[in-house]
Structures are given as structure tokens and as C-alpha cells.
């Protein structure tokens, strides 16, 4: 965490202290990989466990630094929360080690994920992708016609597509809210139980644009280190779940704020004006500068209220286990034929919540179909 951290009284936390505390936090976080699931109660949640360990590590520092360090820990817990996708009291401690990080550093895409989609799409036939086409029903009964029927709403009305197989990649949030109406016949009870047991969080971004940046380029990012205990009311104090604000590649006059969980869901119910006003108040307060101008524009995501996503990405809740991910990833077969295959980040055993996990799951299901036809051919020959 190379950026500066500030407290709500307008104080910049000494950077050398921030770096020391960040090192301690990362040590505690990395140790989560070593947790032995059999030694942890299934109902245990990550938040309290982290708070207890960090409080113990606090004793390594002199008492006159404790207030600032607790504030930094609060900031870092918000960091861990938006990576998990939810408030940490909703995340399983028992299976927290299931998630795996890729080695090396993150890759920045100057044009966003659209550049990845464009690269894939350019190798597809021009009529292979249907835009503005919402799937409403998938009938996979696989009767005499040996086809799956997909009913869609298009700009010109309803259309029905037929296929031998369907690889379904919608979010876990959509599955949670729509599985009973989406599939005919309904999904197997064991799969439904896993869908409802797993967690699906919300992480939103708030983009604030100024006519001219009030910060020096390269030094505009700030992390919000709140003093005192973490808030328990994430609606009235949603802003306390903000991790901070960061500069954006190729957008010199824009900052982006990160927010997660219940606070993010509540944020989606507020007006742009309410959010923008509160954010600039926070920035002025933490930087100790009431003269900072108000932004001229705001743009923000709303993943929870979007009916096509219903949230951001999955996590293992205390009510779930790795077996739920495996069960979700199992194909639904009819007469020995895998007709309904499920992919998406929530079906990856260790890269759930990530783009690379989603990609690998799609390759997995494509390979499953390839293997099915290879085996079928070999049997016939």
C-alpha cells in the first residue's frame, strides 16, 4: 500500500509506519492459507478472526502509535473486504484458504476488458454473437428433438434458439434470484442447495471527475483510515466502508473510490448528488483542506441492482463449502448427455471471484464437450 493514508482529523499517517503496518497485515493475511479447515468450526467468519489477530500484533508497536495503527488496520480490513466481495463477517474462515492468488503482478488494460472481448470476438463468425438478447428460459428436457430450447427476449420480440448443449455462464447472483424461473425442468435440488449456500458479494466503483485535478499527478491516491471500531451500520455510515480513492490510468482528472458489501448495496439506492457530496466532504475532511473543489461529474457502478448481474462476484460463506463449488460446476445430463453445462467464476475451485477463473471455467466446459464427442466417436467406431 504505497499511497498515503489519512485519518478523519486530516492527519497524514507517517508513511514508514504505514509500510510497517501493511507488512504486518499482509503477514496475517498470507497466514490464512495455512489454516487447516478441520480445526475450524463451520460457522466461523473471517472478520472477527482477523480483528483478533491484528489486535495481538498491535502489541509489537509502542502504545503511542496504537491509535494510528488501529486506523490503518480498519483501512486494510476494507481492502480485504472488497477483494472478498463482501463484509468479512459474511466470509467463511474455515475455507478461506481455498482461494489462490496468481503469481506475479496484476496487468492493467488501458482500454478495459472491452479489449479482451474484442480480441476474442474477432475470431468468431459475424452472426455468432447476439446483442440485446436476454435469456428468459432454458428448456433442457432433451426430448425427441434432442435439442435444448433457449427462449430469449430480443428487440424485435421473443425468439427461440435450439442447441445440442448449453454452456451457461451467468453470475451466481442471477442464478440465486432466477433459477426457479430460468430452467425447465428445475435444477436438481443438490445444485439449488449449493447455489443458495454460496455467497455473492457486491463491489462498486465511484468515479469522480474534476475539470482540473486538485492533486499533483502521481500523488492523488489516498487511503481512508478511520479511527475507532468498524461501523456496524453500513447504511447510515456507508462511507466508512470506502477503502479510499485512486488515480486512474489515462484519466488525469478522475479519481475512483472502492466500496463493498452492504454499504455498496445501500449506495445504489442513493442519488448521484448524495454520493458526490458525501465523497467530496470525505476528501476535504481526510486531506484537511476545505477548499478542495467539488467534482463536476460522477459515474458509478450498480452491480447489485443490475438484473443481469445481481452483484459482483462469489465467495465462500460460512454456510457453504468447496463441495458447493464442485457441485455447481457439475453438468446436468439427460440420458447420459451433458446438455446443461455451467461455467463462470463461481464454478472455479480456487480462482472464484476472478476473470481468469471465469475464463478457465469456460475452457473447462468446452473441453468437457470435446471429450464427450471424442468418447462418443470412439465408441461408435
PEQUIGI-V466942 format. One line per field, one symbol per residue. psi: psi as a letter, one per 20 degrees, with the letter a starting at -180 (. if undefined). Layout:
psi->???
This chain:
psi->nhrqqqrijjpppphhgghghhggghggghihhjpohiipqhipqhghggggghhghhiiqqhiihghghghhgghhhghghhhjrpiijpphhkhihqpqqrarqppohjaihhgghhghijqqhjhpoqkopphpookhlchikqppopqorhjaqqpqqqhqpopkrqhggggiihhhhqorqqqhhhgghghhqqorppqqopppqgqpirppikipqponpraqqqinjghlhiiiphapqqppjmikpqpqpqrbhggghhiirqgggggghghggggghikniipqqqhqqpqrmhgioiigkafrrrorhirrhhhgghhipqoqokjpnhopparhijphikqjqghggghhggghghghghghgggghgh.
